[in-house]
Amino acid sequence: MGKKKYYRCVPTKQRSYILEELLLNGAHRNCFLSKEKAVSHFEMAEKIAIEKYNSIIDGINKLKESLGNFYFDYYMEGDTYGIYESGLFIAFEVNGYLFEFLQWD
């Protein structure tokens, strides 16, 4: 069985996509025989993803309102030889002190 040309969209962080052309023995996940089908399938999934993202942001904002202002961020510690430690943290202020709690220690 010979290889066929398939197309797949790969999402980017800028709410866009890269259309890849692949030679495969058989269809893999989200691979289609036409560019149009690949783009159509991706755009449908992207619409759902944007709605989910907006729901998450709304939920975080409601949580901030109910618990008081806080933020979460990612940190990295290291130097030119590499990253020695990294992770997520949640931070907020209480009585003028800034508290940062590392997540998933």
Biotite code that builds the C-alpha atoms (Angstrom):
import biotite.structure as struc

atoms = struc.array([
    struc.Atom([0.000, 0.000, 0.000], chain_id="A", res_id=1, res_name="MET", atom_name="CA", element="C"),
    struc.Atom([1.486, 3.338, -1.058], chain_id="A", res_id=2, res_name="GLY", atom_name="CA", element="C"),
    struc.Atom([1.592, 6.558, 0.865], chain_id="A", res_id=3, res_name="LYS", atom_name="CA", element="C"),
    struc.Atom([-1.072, 9.201, 0.300], chain_id="A", res_id=4, res_name="LYS", atom_name="CA", element="C"),
    struc.Atom([-0.999, 12.944, 0.759], chain_id="A", res_id=5, res_name="LYS", atom_name="CA", element="C"),
    struc.Atom([-2.871, 14.140, 3.850], chain_id="A", res_id=6, res_name="TYR", atom_name="CA", element="C"),
    struc.Atom([-3.414, 17.582, 5.331], chain_id="A", res_id=7, res_name="TYR", atom_name="CA", element="C"),
    struc.Atom([-3.538, 18.605, 8.972], chain_id="A", res_id=8, res_name="ARG", atom_name="CA", element="C"),
    struc.Atom([-3.960, 21.952, 10.726], chain_id="A", res_id=9, res_name="CYS", atom_name="CA", element="C"),
    struc.Atom([-1.773, 22.648, 13.736], chain_id="A", res_id=10, res_name="VAL", atom_name="CA", element="C"),
    struc.Atom([-2.952, 25.463, 16.051], chain_id="A", res_id=11, res_name="PRO", atom_name="CA", element="C"),
    struc.Atom([-0.660, 28.349, 16.982], chain_id="A", res_id=12, res_name="THR", atom_name="CA", element="C"),
    struc.Atom([-0.822, 30.605, 20.026], chain_id="A", res_id=13, res_name="LYS", atom_name="CA", element="C"),
    struc.Atom([-1.954, 33.540, 17.873], chain_id="A", res_id=14, res_name="GLN", atom_name="CA", element="C"),
    struc.Atom([-5.400, 32.035, 17.127], chain_id="A", res_id=15, res_name="ARG", atom_name="CA", element="C"),
    struc.Atom([-4.212, 30.848, 13.775], chain_id="A", res_id=16, res_name="SER", atom_name="CA", element="C"),
    struc.Atom([-2.956, 27.601, 12.296], chain_id="A", res_id=17, res_name="TYR", atom_name="CA", element="C"),
    struc.Atom([-0.265, 26.055, 10.171], chain_id="A", res_id=18, res_name="ILE", atom_name="CA", element="C"),
    struc.Atom([-1.453, 23.743, 7.405], chain_id="A", res_id=19, res_name="LEU", atom_name="CA", element="C"),
    struc.Atom([0.839, 20.724, 7.152], chain_id="A", res_id=20, res_name="GLU", atom_name="CA", element="C"),
    struc.Atom([1.116, 18.428, 4.167], chain_id="A", res_id=21, res_name="GLU", atom_name="CA", element="C"),
    struc.Atom([2.024, 14.851, 5.116], chain_id="A", res_id=22, res_name="LEU", atom_name="CA", element="C"),
    struc.Atom([2.762, 11.646, 3.231], chain_id="A", res_id=23, res_name="LEU", atom_name="CA", element="C"),
    struc.Atom([1.299, 8.803, 5.265], chain_id="A", res_id=24, res_name="LEU", atom_name="CA", element="C"),
    struc.Atom([0.385, 5.153, 4.863], chain_id="A", res_id=25, res_name="ASN", atom_name="CA", element="C"),
    struc.Atom([-2.989, 5.854, 6.426], chain_id="A", res_id=26, res_name="GLY", atom_name="CA", element="C"),
    struc.Atom([-4.888, 8.714, 8.029], chain_id="A", res_id=27, res_name="ALA", atom_name="CA", element="C"),
    struc.Atom([-3.770, 9.740, 11.486], chain_id="A", res_id=28, res_name="HIS", atom_name="CA", element="C"),
    struc.Atom([-5.808, 11.805, 13.916], chain_id="A", res_id=29, res_name="ARG", atom_name="CA", element="C"),
    struc.Atom([-7.087, 15.030, 12.327], chain_id="A", res_id=30, res_name="ASN", atom_name="CA", element="C"),
    struc.Atom([-5.519, 14.208, 8.941], chain_id="A", res_id=31, res_name="CYS", atom_name="CA", element="C"),
    struc.Atom([-7.666, 14.699, 5.845], chain_id="A", res_id=32, res_name="PHE", atom_name="CA", element="C"),
    struc.Atom([-7.319, 14.086, 2.119], chain_id="A", res_id=33, res_name="LEU", atom_name="CA", element="C"),
    struc.Atom([-8.139, 17.703, 1.211], chain_id="A", res_id=34, res_name="SER", atom_name="CA", element="C"),
    struc.Atom([-6.943, 21.067, 2.480], chain_id="A", res_id=35, res_name="LYS", atom_name="CA", element="C"),
    struc.Atom([-10.537, 22.289, 2.648], chain_id="A", res_id=36, res_name="GLU", atom_name="CA", element="C"),
    struc.Atom([-11.655, 19.436, 4.916], chain_id="A", res_id=37, res_name="LYS", atom_name="CA", element="C"),
    struc.Atom([-8.639, 19.920, 7.209], chain_id="A", res_id=38, res_name="ALA", atom_name="CA", element="C"),
    struc.Atom([-9.318, 23.656, 7.530], chain_id="A", res_id=39, res_name="VAL", atom_name="CA", element="C"),
    struc.Atom([-13.059, 23.168, 8.045], chain_id="A", res_id=40, res_name="SER", atom_name="CA", element="C"),
    struc.Atom([-12.502, 20.560, 10.758], chain_id="A", res_id=41, res_name="HIS", atom_name="CA", element="C"),
    struc.Atom([-9.945, 22.787, 12.489], chain_id="A", res_id=42, res_name="PHE", atom_name="CA", element="C"),
    struc.Atom([-12.168, 25.889, 12.380], chain_id="A", res_id=43, res_name="GLU", atom_name="CA", element="C"),
    struc.Atom([-15.018, 23.970, 14.021], chain_id="A", res_id=44, res_name="MET", atom_name="CA", element="C"),
    struc.Atom([-12.702, 22.811, 16.825], chain_id="A", res_id=45, res_name="ALA", atom_name="CA", element="C"),
    struc.Atom([-11.204, 26.290, 17.168], chain_id="A", res_id=46, res_name="GLU", atom_name="CA", element="C"),
    struc.Atom([-14.663, 27.804, 17.726], chain_id="A", res_id=47, res_name="LYS", atom_name="CA", element="C"),
    struc.Atom([-15.290, 25.361, 20.591], chain_id="A", res_id=48, res_name="ILE", atom_name="CA", element="C"),
    struc.Atom([-11.801, 26.057, 22.011], chain_id="A", res_id=49, res_name="ALA", atom_name="CA", element="C"),
    struc.Atom([-12.372, 29.835, 22.003], chain_id="A", res_id=50, res_name="ILE", atom_name="CA", element="C"),
    struc.Atom([-15.705, 29.397, 23.797], chain_id="A", res_id=51, res_name="GLU", atom_name="CA", element="C"),
    struc.Atom([-14.032, 27.158, 26.397], chain_id="A", res_id=52, res_name="LYS", atom_name="CA", element="C"),
    struc.Atom([-11.179, 29.646, 26.874], chain_id="A", res_id=53, res_name="TYR", atom_name="CA", element="C"),
    struc.Atom([-13.660, 32.495, 27.414], chain_id="A", res_id=54, res_name="ASN", atom_name="CA", element="C"),
    struc.Atom([-15.562, 30.362, 29.958], chain_id="A", res_id=55, res_name="SER", atom_name="CA", element="C"),
    struc.Atom([-12.333, 29.679, 31.849], chain_id="A", res_id=56, res_name="ILE", atom_name="CA", element="C"),
    struc.Atom([-11.425, 33.382, 31.943], chain_id="A", res_id=57, res_name="ILE", atom_name="CA", element="C"),
    struc.Atom([-14.956, 34.250, 33.133], chain_id="A", res_id=58, res_name="ASP", atom_name="CA", element="C"),
    struc.Atom([-14.675, 31.599, 35.859], chain_id="A", res_id=59, res_name="GLY", atom_name="CA", element="C"),
    struc.Atom([-11.293, 32.915, 37.013], chain_id="A", res_id=60, res_name="ILE", atom_name="CA", element="C"),
    struc.Atom([-12.639, 36.473, 37.151], chain_id="A", res_id=61, res_name="ASN", atom_name="CA", element="C"),
    struc.Atom([-15.650, 35.334, 39.213], chain_id="A", res_id=62, res_name="LYS", atom_name="CA", element="C"),
    struc.Atom([-13.305, 33.452, 41.542], chain_id="A", res_id=63, res_name="LEU", atom_name="CA", element="C"),
    struc.Atom([-11.192, 36.603, 41.948], chain_id="A", res_id=64, res_name="LYS", atom_name="CA", element="C"),
    struc.Atom([-14.315, 38.603, 42.809], chain_id="A", res_id=65, res_name="GLU", atom_name="CA", element="C"),
    struc.Atom([-15.469, 36.084, 45.424], chain_id="A", res_id=66, res_name="SER", atom_name="CA", element="C"),
    struc.Atom([-12.052, 35.413, 47.039], chain_id="A", res_id=67, res_name="LEU", atom_name="CA", element="C"),
    struc.Atom([-10.389, 38.768, 46.613], chain_id="A", res_id=68, res_name="GLY", atom_name="CA", element="C"),
    struc.Atom([-7.757, 39.743, 44.120], chain_id="A", res_id=69, res_name="ASN", atom_name="CA", element="C"),
    struc.Atom([-5.031, 37.194, 43.327], chain_id="A", res_id=70, res_name="PHE", atom_name="CA", element="C"),
    struc.Atom([-2.929, 36.185, 40.389], chain_id="A", res_id=71, res_name="TYR", atom_name="CA", element="C"),
    struc.Atom([-1.195, 33.090, 39.156], chain_id="A", res_id=72, res_name="PHE", atom_name="CA", element="C"),
    struc.Atom([1.955, 32.948, 37.110], chain_id="A", res_id=73, res_name="ASP", atom_name="CA", element="C"),
    struc.Atom([4.854, 30.780, 36.012], chain_id="A", res_id=74, res_name="TYR", atom_name="CA", element="C"),
    struc.Atom([8.360, 31.231, 37.335], chain_id="A", res_id=75, res_name="TYR", atom_name="CA", element="C"),
    struc.Atom([11.801, 30.007, 36.272], chain_id="A", res_id=76, res_name="MET", atom_name="CA", element="C"),
    struc.Atom([15.097, 30.153, 38.103], chain_id="A", res_id=77, res_name="GLU", atom_name="CA", element="C"),
    struc.Atom([18.382, 29.521, 36.373], chain_id="A", res_id=78, res_name="GLY", atom_name="CA", element="C"),
    struc.Atom([21.285, 31.018, 34.517], chain_id="A", res_id=79, res_name="ASP", atom_name="CA", element="C"),
    struc.Atom([23.110, 30.636, 31.206], chain_id="A", res_id=80, res_name="THR", atom_name="CA", element="C"),
    struc.Atom([23.730, 26.960, 32.017], chain_id="A", res_id=81, res_name="TYR", atom_name="CA", element="C"),
    struc.Atom([20.062, 26.093, 32.249], chain_id="A", res_id=82, res_name="GLY", atom_name="CA", element="C"),
    struc.Atom([16.842, 26.265, 34.195], chain_id="A", res_id=83, res_name="ILE", atom_name="CA", element="C"),
    struc.Atom([17.186, 24.797, 37.688], chain_id="A", res_id=84, res_name="TYR", atom_name="CA", element="C"),
    struc.Atom([13.660, 25.215, 38.943], chain_id="A", res_id=85, res_name="GLU", atom_name="CA", element="C"),
    struc.Atom([10.326, 26.189, 37.450], chain_id="A", res_id=86, res_name="SER", atom_name="CA", element="C"),
    struc.Atom([6.660, 25.955, 38.258], chain_id="A", res_id=87, res_name="GLY", atom_name="CA", element="C"),
    struc.Atom([3.348, 27.667, 38.848], chain_id="A", res_id=88, res_name="LEU", atom_name="CA", element="C"),
    struc.Atom([2.420, 29.857, 41.767], chain_id="A", res_id=89, res_name="PHE", atom_name="CA", element="C"),
    struc.Atom([-0.579, 31.718, 43.146], chain_id="A", res_id=90, res_name="ILE", atom_name="CA", element="C"),
    struc.Atom([0.060, 35.061, 44.810], chain_id="A", res_id=91, res_name="ALA", atom_name="CA", element="C"),
    struc.Atom([-1.992, 37.555, 46.786], chain_id="A", res_id=92, res_name="PHE", atom_name="CA", element="C"),
    struc.Atom([-1.570, 40.268, 49.376], chain_id="A", res_id=93, res_name="GLU", atom_name="CA", element="C"),
    struc.Atom([-2.731, 40.114, 52.989], chain_id="A", res_id=94, res_name="VAL", atom_name="CA", element="C"),
    struc.Atom([-2.204, 43.062, 55.348], chain_id="A", res_id=95, res_name="ASN", atom_name="CA", element="C"),
    struc.Atom([0.526, 44.495, 53.132], chain_id="A", res_id=96, res_name="GLY", atom_name="CA", element="C"),
    struc.Atom([2.449, 41.204, 52.764], chain_id="A", res_id=97, res_name="TYR", atom_name="CA", element="C"),
    struc.Atom([2.726, 39.486, 49.393], chain_id="A", res_id=98, res_name="LEU", atom_name="CA", element="C"),
    struc.Atom([2.329, 35.715, 49.728], chain_id="A", res_id=99, res_name="PHE", atom_name="CA", element="C"),
    struc.Atom([3.354, 33.367, 46.893], chain_id="A", res_id=100, res_name="GLU", atom_name="CA", element="C"),
    struc.Atom([2.354, 29.717, 47.072], chain_id="A", res_id=101, res_name="PHE", atom_name="CA", element="C"),
    struc.Atom([4.051, 27.233, 44.761], chain_id="A", res_id=102, res_name="LEU", atom_name="CA", element="C"),
    struc.Atom([1.674, 24.814, 43.095], chain_id="A", res_id=103, res_name="GLN", atom_name="CA", element="C"),
    struc.Atom([2.065, 21.066, 42.911], chain_id="A", res_id=104, res_name="TRP", atom_name="CA", element="C"),
    struc.Atom([5.147, 20.834, 45.111], chain_id="A", res_id=105, res_name="ASP", atom_name="CA", element="C"),
])
